[in-house]
Amino acid sequence: MPCRASLPHQVAGRTAACYAVAAFTTSNEGNRVIERQTEHTEYFEFEALNAFPQIVHAVFTRRRGFSTGPYAGLNGSATTGDDVATVRRNRRAVEDAVGLPLIWAKPVHGVRTVFIDRAIAGGAPDDAASLQRLREHLRGIEADAMVTDVPGLALCWSFGDCAPVLLYDPAHEAVGLIHSGWRGAAGGIVPRTIAAMGERYGTNPAEVLMGVGPAIGSCCYEVQANVRYAFALDPLVRESAVFVERTAAGETKPRSYLDVRTTTSNQALAAGVLPEHLDDAGICTGCRTDLFYSHRREPWPSGRFVVAIGMRSNRRTA
Ligand SMILES: [Zn+2]
């Protein structure tokens, strides 16, 4: 089925059936995303990244999938109590959609980058046992940014209000996935990751393509003084942060709210990513719990939505 024939960018090589879905993002003016679905998943891609046919990436909504109850839909995480076998089934549906095996380190709301590059992993594991070994190795590594230059693997995490940042350095053929919650953002995780890629590969931020996925906005995320203080320490971080003050009806003192998504995008720009290379999904997870999971806005427990990025393995490497 020529599923992408009518879409702006033709991407070859994906086996899952896919086609444009009812536009769930059109209410967000200016965003540049392309919506897709498979039998058991619904997801979108960023136009900036989609221009590169060797890149596979997806931001999955919660729609479809197999989970039920408070986790209803395509929940990617068993850490909040969903049935482990059902989550595995959801993740297999994700794997089918991206067409690459998923790998993940252990996110801890820190600022560390783990490089899963040729020097460490060699090539992509070519059998189930090697893949399992790599997964077990990564499970013990605490990091909130993953970067790889190995084709044939998809970096993958599940999110529920923290900003997913997907990136690609075409000059050095490396992809990354960042988990940017308030702690990561307060630690400058986006500029730190780009700087780490600069040291490792010689990455130039002006060449990096980036997509910032759904995350909680100032409309939905009240924070206390400690959060504000954490952003005050570093000039780049402080100037990138988007805090909003609002006074609720019947109250006299304003409350503070943080826009995690825009703060994350601002950090990317401050780190040297060009505006024309940065796509922001423009979606607040708290406002759109019909599409995504929100740790802050939904009653406990809730699920986590899945994000993945990798490079196809059937390409020539230098
Ligand atoms: Zn909101």
Boltz pocket constraint, residues with backbone or C-beta under 6 A from the ligand:
constraints:
  - pocket:
      binder: B
      contacts: [[A, 216], [A, 217], [A, 218], [A, 219], [A, 220], [A, 284], [A, 285], [A, 286], [A, 287], [A, 288]]
      max_distance: 6.0
